[in-house]
Amino acid sequence: MSTPTDISKILKNLGVEATNPGAAIGGKWLPTTGQKITSFSPVDGKAIGEVTSADDQAYNKVVSGAQEAFKEWRMVPAPQRGEVVRQIGLELRKFKEDLGALVSYEMGKSLQEGLGEVQEMIDICDFAVGLSRQLYGLTMHSERPGHRMYEQWHPIGVVGIISSFNFPVAVWSWNTMIAWVCGDACVWKPSEKVPLSAIACQNIVQNVFSANNVPSGVSGLVIGGAEFGKQMADDYRIPLVSATGSIRMGKSVAATVGKRLGKSILELGGNNAIIVTEHADLNIVIPGAVFGAVGTAGQRCTSTRRLIIHESVYDEVKTKLVNAYKQLRIGSPLDENNHVGPLIDTDAVKIYQDAIERVLSQGGHEVVPGGVLQGEGYESGCYVKPCIYEMEKHYSMVCEETFAPVLYLIKYTDLEEAIAIQNDVPQGLSSAIMTTNIRQSELFLSAAGSDCGIANVNIGTSGAEIGGAFGGEKETGGGRESGSDAWKAYMRRQTNTINYSTELPLAQGIKFEL
């Protein structure tokens, strides 16, 4: 188990100081005059370090630096850019233990999840290296003799990345590693709740960039409040903004970027459900549902919020869940014996408490009670009990996302009804069905099934492999990051027609004589 003393050593290894400026162009840290941001650990409530927020002058220098660096970086052959990303993956392997522990201590997720988040960064580096040799276009037959057509993809420019506290480093890497092999420069605005993890990443990347003479502005960092996210969204110098966060934030970003006809990748809220059919293997259901609901203390966009259970197995599933919740150990995420760590801060605790009050006021029936934990080991005030409530499908709270370990149980009679219940929410990120019946699973995956961007069979809603495109529909935003062909969002498409004949035939047989 790591201790705050160990964290001090880890910060030193990662190049994070007790006080830090809040803006960087590569390895050059800019003087900043913004407000002081103190990073407090939700594990024990202690201050980890301090950052002086960026100011407008620093922000403009970072974006201008990215613009200049892009002009040079876009001309580096893609496989060479991939080689740089390969080396970043090696550097992340070297610092995996330290960065994983910092993520765990600063954000509050379990140490295993912190290390897993860094492993996701390593995995996306590996994916991006292969991608650097596969930025394919298409060839098309021309209708005109002596002509050929093809399409190609060019870097889009400066990519602005706005990330959330719950994944302090992984989501940034999903964007940057792909954008970098595509030839883009990146400017990152991390959550001000986890600034030190971002500073550590900037330092790790710069080690590699310096060794390879990469233009420093290819990696820019701006730490501060929501005002910098708003500036990014309104900045014509940033053709693409990738934003992860709340639906409210995403709607604001989409409107502002859309107003200037820019592009956006939005990864917003999730209200994810698992359908448990009468043919489900309950030995799979229970661990999948419990981890999905309580992992990261329910602070994942893919966390399981709803269990839609067939009436024939409802009571059995409920009983098994109650027994499983009794075995949960809540405490420091740095202790690998614990299952559930803290919420990010006391504001999140207040949201959790308010949600429970509203659930009960709407008629929700308490199955496993919630509450805030106090006493030794819980001094930060951020530890809460994972809880379960029986709900009716029409209760308004069922349609809302609570970023906390609150799970709803809903009973259903037939599968079509269950799918309708699952889809009848504004969000459309992740979904799952638990069944051994192939007809049920295929219906769930069909056009008449789940309307989510992610639909799983016999695994939970939480987590995703980097090889697939990650994202959701409806108010989740429609964006896609990470694998598959998500790389296309970071580039601009160009169609080319080449005339290798000695004539210039005009469209529709038009004659134009000189």
N, C-alpha and C positions, 0 to 999 in steps of 0.2 A: 504493500500500500504506500503510495506517495504521500508526502507531507508538504506543508507550505515551505519548509526549508528546502526540500528537494526541488520545489517549483522555482525557487530563487536560482538554483544551479541550472535548471532547465532554461530559464529565461536568458541567463548568461550564455549558454550554449547556442541559443537561437538568435543572439544579438539584440535582444529586447532589453531596453534600459528601464530604470525606475521612472524616468520621465522621457517622453518621446514626442517629436514633432508629428503632425498629422497629415503630412503630404510628402510624396516622394516621386521623383523621376528616376526610375531604375534604382541605383544605389545612392543617388544624391537626395538627401533629406533636406527639405526646404524649411526655412524659418516660417513659423505660423503664429498667428496672433488671436486665434479663436478661443472659445471657451475651453476650460479644463474638463476633460473627460476622465473620470476615475473608473477603472475596471474593477468591480467587486466580484468575488467568487460567490455564487449561490451555494457552494458546498459548505462554507463556514462563515460567509459574510465579510471576509477580510479583503482589504484592498490589495490588488496584485501589482498594479502599475498605473501610470498616468499618461495621458496623451493630450497635447494641445491641439485642439481641433483646427482643421484647415480654415483658411479665409479665402475670400474671393480672388485675391491676387495669386495665392498658391494654386487654387483650382485652375485658373486660366493658364498658369505656367505648365501645369501637368498636362492639360488638354493640348496646348500648343506644342509641348514636347512630344506628345503622342503623334500629332499630325506630322511633324518633321521626321520622326523615326519611321513612320509608316512609308514614307517615300522611298526610303532605303530598304526596309524590311520586305516590302512587296516584291522587290526585284531579286531577292535571294531565292534560289530554286527550292521548291517545296520539300524535296527530300533532305536538303540541308537544314531547312527549318525543323523538319522532323528529327534530325540528329540532335539539335539543341534540346528539343522536348524529351528525347530519350535520356539525355544527360540529366535533365530535371528529375526524371523518374528515379535515376540512380541516387541523386542527392536527397530526394524524399525518403528513399530507403534508408539512407544513412541517418536521417533525423526523425525516423518514424516514431521511435519511442518517446522522444522529447516532445515532438509536435502533438502526438496523440495525447500525452499527459496534459499538455497545456490546454488543448481543446476541451478535455474532460473537466479540468479545474475551472476554466474560465466560463464554459457554457453550462456545465452541470450534468452532461450525459455520462454514462458509465465509461470506465477506462477502456473496456472492450470496444465500445462504440466509438470512442475517440480514436483508438488505433485503427478501427475499421474504416473510419472516415479518411484517415491518411492512406490506407490501402486503396480506397476508391480513387484517390488522387494518383497513386502509382498506376492503377489499372487504366485510368483514362489517358495517362501518358503513353502506356503501351499501345492502346487503341489508336491514339493520334499519330504515333510513329508509323504504323501501317497505313493509316489514312493518307499520310503525306505522299504516298506513291499511288493513290487511288482517287484523286480529285477528278473523276471522269466527267467528260461531256458526251454528247451523242453526235453521230453523223446522220444526215438526212439526204434523200435523193431529191435533187432539184427537178422541177418541171421543165427547165430550160436546158437545151443541149449545150455541152461545153461548160457547165457550171457544177459546182458542188457546194453543199451546205454543211455546216457543223455548228455546234454550240460549245462554248467554253465558259469557265468560271474564273472570275477575278476577285481578289480581296476587296471587301466592301469599304475598308477604311478603319476608323477608330471605333471600337466597340466599348460602350459603357456598361459596366456590370454592377448591379445593385443586389446585394445578397442579404439574407436574413440571419438572425442569430442562431437558429437551430442547427444549421450546418455551416459553421464558421469558415470552413476552408474547402470542403468538397465541391459545393455548387460553383464556387469561383473557378475551381480547376476544370469542371465540366465545360465551362465557357472558354477559359483562356487557352487551354491546351489545344482545343479544336480551332479557336480563332487564330492562334499563333501559327499552326501548320498551314492554315488558309492564307496567311500573310498579313493579318490584321495586327494593329496595335490595340492594347486594352487599357482602360482606366477603370479601376475598381473602387467602388464605395461600399465598404463592408458595413454591417450593423455596428452602430456605436456601442452596443452592449458587449461586443467581443472584439475590440480593436487590436489587442495584443497578438491574437492568433494571426490576424492579417499582416501585422508588421513582421512576424516570424516568416510568413510565406514570402513576403517581399524580399527579405534577406536571403532566403534559400534560393530563390530564383535568380537573384542578382549574382550569387556565386557562380552560377553557370553562364549567365549572360556576359559577365566580365571575361571569363575564360574563353569565350567564343566571339568576342568583339561584337556582340549584338547591340544595336543602338539602344541606349538606356531607356528612351521614351516608349519602347515597345511594352514595357510594364510600368504603369502609373498607379499611384495609390492616393486616394483622398478620403480622409477620415473625418466624419462630422455628422451632423443631424440630417433630417429629412430635406433641408433646404438644398443640399448638394445633389440629392436625387432629383429634385425638381429642376435644378439647373441643367443636369444631364439631359433630362427629358426635353428641355426647351432649347438645347444647344445644337445648332445646325452643323457644327463641326463633328458631331457624333451621329453618323447615319443609322446606327443600330444600338438600341438600348435593351439589354437583357435584365429583367427585374424579377426577383423572387420575394414574395411577401404576402401581405393581406390582399383580399379582393378590393378593399377600399383603395389601398395604395395603387394596385394594378390598374384600376379604372382611371385614376388620376394620371398615371404614366401614359396609358394608352391614348387618352384624350389629348394630352400635351404633345406627345410624339406624332400622333396622327394629324394634328393641326398643322404641323410643318411637313407632313407627308414623309416622315421618317419611318423606320421599321422598328418593331419591338418583338421580343420574345418574353412572354409572360408566364410565370409559374406561380400560381396563386393558391387559394385555399382548397382544401379537400374535405369531404364529408363522407368518408369511405365506409363501405358496408361489406360484410361477408354474409352470403346466403348459405344457410346450413339446411340441406335437404334431408328428407327421410332416409336417403341412401348414403348419408355422410359417414365417414370413418371418424368417430369421435376422438380416437387417439391422435388424429391429425388436427381436428377442430380446436381442441382446448389449447394446446401450446401455440397454435397459430393465432387464435383470437386473443389470448392473454398477452403474448409478446406484442402483437399489433396494437393493443390498447394501452399498455403500460410502458413499452419501450420508449426511451428518451422522455419519460414522464408524459407521454401523450403529446409531445411537441414536434411531431413530424407531420408534414403535409400529407403523408400517406398513412398516418395512424388510423387504426380501426376505431370508428366512432359508433357504428351500428352493427348489431348482429340480428339478422332477419332469419328466424328459426321456424322450421316446420312444426306444426302443432303436435305431431306424433312424437317428436324428440325434444320438445321445448323444455319440459320439466327436468329431463335428464341432463340436458346441456346446462340449464341454470344451476342445478345442484353441483355439477362438476366445476363450473366456474366459481361458485362460492367457495368450494374446497380449495381450488387453485389460488384464489385471492388470499385465503388465510395463510398460505405459505409464502407470500411475497415478503421479501425483506427490503425495507426502506431505509436508506442511509447514504453515507458518503459514496459517490460514484467511483471514488478512487479505491474503494474496497471491493474486490471482485466477488465477494460473497453476497453483495447486495444486488437486488434486481431493479430497484427504482431509486433514482436520485431526485434532486430538487427541480422545481420550476426555475425559470431563468431569473426572476426577481419577484419582489412583493407585489408589483402591479399585476403580474400574471396570477399570483395567488388570489388577488381580489377578483379577477375575472372568473377564476375557478369557483370561488364562493358565490358570486352573483349567479353563475350558471346553475348551480345546485339549487339556489333559492327559487329561480324561475322554473326549473324542472318540477319541483315539489308544488309550486303554485299552480302549475298547469295540470296537475294530477298524476305526475310520475310516481311510481311505487318503488320505494327503496329496497334494493336487494342486498347490496353491500354499501354501507354508509361511507360518506366522505368525511373530510375534516382536515384541519391544519394541525400538523404535529408540532409539539413543543417539548422542551426539556433538553437534556444532554444529547449532543450530536445534531440538534435541530436549531441551533442558535441563529442561523441566518434567516429563519422565518419563511423559508421557501419550500419546505417539505410538506407534501399533502398526501392524503390517502387516495389511492385509486378506488373508484367507486362505480357501482352498477345500478341502473334504474330501468324498471319495466316501463315502456312507453306505448302509446297508441300512435299509429302512423300519421295522424293528422295534427299532433302536437307541434306547435311552431318551433320548439327547441330542437326537434329532430332534424329540421332543415338548416340549422345553424352549426357552424364549426366552433367548438370550444377547444382552444389549444391547451389541453390539460387531459389527465387520465380519467375521463368521464365516458362510460360506455352505456349505450342504450340497447335494450332487448325488445324486439318486436316480433309478434307471432304472426304466421301466415298459414294459409290453407293450400293453395296451389302455386306452382312455380311462376306462372304468368303474373299472378298477384305479387309475388316476391320481387320479381324483376321490376314491376311497376313501382313498388315501394322504394326499391333501391334508386331508381332513376328520378324519382319525384323530389329531387332537391336541386338547388341552383348549381351546385358544384359537380364536377365530373372528372375527378382525377383517377383514383384507384378503386378497384372492385375485385371481389373474389367469390367463387362458389365452391362449396365443399360437397362433393358427391362422387360416388363410384358408378353412377349411371351415365353412360356416354351420351344418351339422348339429352339428358338435362344439361350436361356440360356444353354440348354443341349448340343447344338453343341459347344458352347464356352467352356464347361467343358469336352468335349470329347477329345479323342486322336488327333482329327483333329482341336482342338481348341487352347486355350492359351498354350504356351510352358513355362509358368512361374511356379515357385515353389508355388506361391499363386495365386489363381484365385477366384474372388468374384462375386457375383450376387447382384445387387442393394445395394451395399455399395461401398465405395471408395477403393483406393489402400493403403491408409495410416493407419498404425497401425495394430496390430495383437494380438489375445488372446494367453495367455501363454499355453493354453491347446493343441494347435496345434504345430507341428514342424515348425519352422521359418527358411526360407532360400530360395534360388533360384538356377536356372540352368545357363548354359553357363558361361559368364564371371562374373556372380554373385558369382560363386565359387563352387556351389553344396553342401555346408555345411548345416547342420540342427542343430538348437539349441532349447532350451526351452522344449516344450511339446511332446506329443505322445511318440514314442520310440527313441527320440533323445539321451536318456541316454546311448544307446548302444555305441555311439562314445567315451564315457569316460571310457569304460571298454574293457577288452580283453576277447574273447570267447574261451572256452575250451571244447572240446568233450571228454567224458569219457566212456570207455568200461570196464565193470566189469564181470569177469568170476567167477561164483559161482558153477561151476560144478567140477567134479574130473578129467576132461580131458582138453587137450589143442588142440582143432582142429585148423589146420593150413589152411590158405587161399587156395582156389582152390583144396582142397583135397590133398595137398602135404604131403607126409609121411617123417618123419625125425626120424629114429630109433637110439637109443643109445645102 
